[in-house]
Amino acid sequence: MRVDRGARPRVALETAFLTTGLPDDVRLSAAASMAKAVRERGAEPAFVGVLGGKPTVGIDEGALEDLARSARKLSTRDLPVAAARGESGGTTVAATLFLAHREGVEVASTGGIGGVHPGGARFDESADLAELGRTPITLVCSGAKAILDLPATLERLDTLSVTVLGYGTDELPAFWSAETGLPLKDAVENAEEVATVLRKARALGLPGAILICVPPPTEAALSREESERAVAGALEEAEALGISGAALTPFLLGRVAEITVGRSLRANVALLENNAAVAAEIAVAAAG
């Protein structure tokens, strides 16, 4: 059955991976693969970002190259400043959800959400969690980034009343790996089940998000042991070098890619495409 492109449901795609999350040589090819995966399943990709101070849901793919050069990551708090100064930047999960919901987009996709950072005297929690707690949207991800305190992140999602569903799994994925040993209360098997939950949440008027946790593709995923070993080594190096705050996540992601000889990067690209495909299937099912 052919789908009228003009009537296609949209899938919001975050763009922080274009500006800070992936190396220069794979950013645009990853974006193209994500867009193709969405379109092949009957939905329309809507890349979200800020271009010349204008928040945009549905960035033309020809403009993504310019956006990738900005090397700027914008969270929700950064949006008014970027708009006032005419700046460009890729949006985090938090900013993507805020802007997408404002434009009426019901389904979004990312790689892994931010969460609670491990240890230390200074409490460090991603704004992604607060946005998930207050924005009624369905977000497809591969759990939280493996560099985070995953039990604490899952506990915060529970505190914030975020509905968390495993997609073909009963445990929280850890970005590059499918296993964490952290059980999820509820699971679904397909897009139609997610669409039913989405409709019920919409009817109830729930204020927060539905978080769909999809394991990374088996052929690209790291084992739990390899992922945890690489993350532990990268964290030790970051602490020794005094790296923290906004510089920590890019350092850890880059260092883990080096430790795993590029396998974590390949898993990252694969799960971005896979999550976009799942999000498109959900968007189409919810629109039916």
C-alpha positions in Angstrom: 0.0 0.0 0.0 1.4 3.4 -1.0 1.4 6.2 1.6 0.7 9.7 0.6 3.8 11.6 1.7 1.8 14.7 2.5 -0.2 12.7 5.0 2.7 10.8 6.5 3.2 11.1 10.3 6.4 12.7 11.3 9.2 11.3 13.4 11.3 13.9 15.3 15.0 13.1 15.2 17.5 14.8 17.6 20.6 16.4 16.0 23.1 16.6 18.9 24.8 13.5 17.2 25.5 15.8 14.2 27.3 18.4 16.2 29.0 16.6 19.1 27.9 13.0 19.3 29.6 11.3 16.3 32.9 11.8 14.5 32.8 14.1 11.5 33.2 11.4 8.9 30.1 9.5 9.9 27.6 12.2 10.9 26.0 12.9 7.6 25.9 9.3 6.5 24.2 8.3 9.8 21.6 11.0 9.3 20.9 9.8 5.7 20.5 6.2 6.9 18.1 7.4 9.6 16.0 9.4 7.2 15.9 6.5 4.7 14.8 4.1 7.5 11.9 6.4 8.5 10.7 6.9 4.9 10.9 3.3 4.0 8.4 2.6 6.8 5.8 5.2 5.7 6.7 8.1 7.9 8.5 11.4 7.3 11.8 12.3 9.1 11.8 15.6 10.9 15.3 16.5 12.1 15.1 19.0 14.9 17.6 21.8 15.5 18.2 25.5 15.6 19.3 27.2 12.4 20.4 30.9 12.6 18.4 31.3 15.7 15.3 29.7 14.4 14.1 26.5 16.1 13.1 24.1 13.4 11.2 20.8 13.3 11.8 19.4 9.9 15.3 20.6 8.8 15.9 20.1 5.1 18.5 17.4 4.7 20.6 19.8 2.6 20.9 22.1 5.6 22.2 19.3 7.9 25.8 19.7 6.6 25.8 23.3 7.7 24.3 22.4 11.1 27.0 19.7 11.5 29.6 22.4 11.3 28.2 24.4 14.3 29.8 22.0 16.9 27.1 23.3 19.3 24.8 21.3 21.4 21.6 23.0 22.7 19.4 21.8 25.6 16.0 23.3 26.4 17.6 26.0 28.6 19.8 27.2 25.7 17.0 27.7 23.2 16.1 31.4 24.0 19.7 32.5 24.1 20.5 30.8 20.7 17.4 32.4 19.2 18.3 35.8 20.5 21.8 35.6 19.2 20.9 34.0 15.8 23.0 30.9 16.6 22.8 27.4 15.2 23.1 24.1 17.0 22.0 20.5 17.3 19.4 19.8 19.9 19.7 17.3 22.8 16.9 14.9 23.6 15.5 17.5 26.0 15.3 20.3 23.5 14.2 17.9 20.7 11.2 16.7 22.8 10.2 20.2 23.7 10.3 21.6 20.2 8.7 18.5 18.6 5.8 18.4 21.1 5.2 22.1 20.5 4.8 21.3 16.8 2.4 18.4 17.4 4.9 15.6 16.6 4.0 12.6 18.8 7.0 10.2 18.2 10.7 11.0 18.4 13.9 8.9 18.2 17.4 9.1 19.6 20.4 6.9 20.4 20.5 6.9 24.2 19.1 9.3 26.6 21.1 11.3 29.2 20.7 10.5 32.8 22.5 10.5 36.2 26.2 10.6 36.0 28.1 8.3 38.3 29.8 9.1 41.7 31.4 12.3 42.8 30.4 15.0 45.2 28.7 17.1 42.6 25.3 15.8 41.5 25.1 15.7 37.7 21.8 14.8 36.0 20.9 15.4 32.4 18.0 17.7 31.6 16.7 14.9 29.4 15.1 13.3 32.5 13.2 16.4 33.5 11.9 16.9 30.0 10.8 13.3 29.8 8.9 13.8 33.0 6.9 16.8 31.7 6.5 16.3 27.9 3.8 14.0 26.5 5.7 12.4 23.7 6.8 8.9 22.8 10.6 8.6 22.5 12.4 5.6 21.1 15.9 5.0 22.4 18.4 2.2 23.3 18.1 3.0 27.0 20.5 5.4 28.6 24.1 5.9 27.6 26.3 3.2 29.1 28.6 5.8 30.7 25.9 6.7 33.2 24.8 5.4 36.5 22.1 3.2 35.0 20.3 2.1 38.2 20.1 5.7 39.4 18.8 6.8 36.0 16.1 4.2 36.0 15.1 5.2 39.5 14.8 8.8 38.4 12.6 7.9 35.5 10.4 6.1 37.9 10.3 9.1 40.3 9.4 11.4 37.4 6.5 9.0 36.4 7.9 8.3 33.0 6.4 5.2 31.4 9.3 2.9 30.4 8.6 0.0 28.1 11.1 -2.6 26.8 10.7 -3.3 23.1 11.1 -7.0 22.8 13.1 -7.1 26.0 12.4 -7.2 29.7 15.6 -5.3 30.8 17.0 -1.9 30.2 19.4 -1.8 27.3 22.7 0.1 27.8 23.1 1.9 24.5 25.9 -0.3 22.9 24.8 -3.4 24.7 21.5 -5.1 25.1 22.0 -6.3 28.7 22.3 -4.5 32.0 20.6 -6.9 34.5 18.1 -4.1 35.3 14.6 -5.4 34.9 11.8 -3.3 33.3 8.3 -3.6 34.7 6.6 -3.7 31.3 7.4 -4.8 27.8 5.8 -4.6 24.4 6.5 -6.7 21.3 5.5 -4.5 18.4 4.6 -1.0 17.2 0.9 -1.7 17.4 1.2 -2.4 21.2 3.1 0.8 21.6 0.4 2.7 19.6 -2.3 1.4 21.9 -0.4 2.6 25.0 0.2 6.0 23.3 -3.5 6.4 22.6 -4.4 5.5 26.2 -1.8 8.0 27.6 -3.2 10.7 25.3 -6.8 10.0 26.5 -5.7 10.1 30.1 -3.9 13.4 29.6 -0.7 12.1 31.2 1.9 14.9 31.4 5.1 12.8 30.8 6.7 10.8 28.1 6.5 7.1 27.1 10.1 5.8 26.8 10.5 2.9 24.4 13.8 1.0 25.1 15.0 -0.9 22.0 18.1 -3.2 22.3 20.8 -2.4 19.7 20.9 -4.6 16.7 22.4 -8.0 17.6 25.0 -8.0 14.9 26.5 -4.6 16.0 26.0 -4.8 19.8 28.8 -5.0 22.3 28.6 -7.6 25.0 27.7 -6.3 28.5 31.2 -7.3 29.7 33.1 -5.4 27.0 30.9 -2.3 27.4 31.3 -2.2 31.1 35.0 -2.8 31.0 35.5 0.0 28.4 33.4 2.4 30.3 35.2 1.7 33.6 38.5 2.4 31.9 37.3 5.6 30.3 35.9 6.9 33.6 39.2 6.3 35.4 41.0 8.3 32.8 38.5 11.1 32.9 38.9 11.3 36.7 42.7 11.3 36.5 42.6 14.1 33.9 40.0 16.1 35.8 37.5 16.1 33.0 33.9 16.8 34.1 30.8 18.8 33.2 29.9 19.3 29.6 33.3 17.9 28.4 32.8 14.6 30.1 30.3 12.8 27.8 32.2 13.6 24.5 35.4 12.5 26.1 33.9 9.2 27.4 32.2 8.4 24.1 35.4 9.0 22.2 37.6 7.1 24.6 35.3 4.1 24.6 35.4 4.0 20.8 39.2 3.9 21.0 39.2 1.2 23.6 36.8 -1.0 21.6 38.7 -0.3 18.4 35.6 1.4 16.8 33.1 -1.3 17.7 31.1 1.1 20.0 30.9 3.6 17.2 29.6 1.0 14.8 27.0 0.0 17.4 26.1 3.7 17.9 25.4 4.2 14.2 23.5 1.0 13.9 21.2 1.7 16.8 20.5 5.2 15.6 19.1 3.8 12.3 17.3 0.9 14.0 15.6 3.2 16.5 14.5 5.6 13.8 12.9 2.6 12.0 11.1 1.5 15.1 9.9 5.1 15.8 8.5 5.3 12.2 6.6 2.0 12.6 5.1 3.4 15.9 4.2 6.7 14.3 2.4 5.0 11.4 0.6 2.6 13.8 -0.5 5.5 16.0 -1.8 7.5 13.1 -3.9 4.6 11.8 
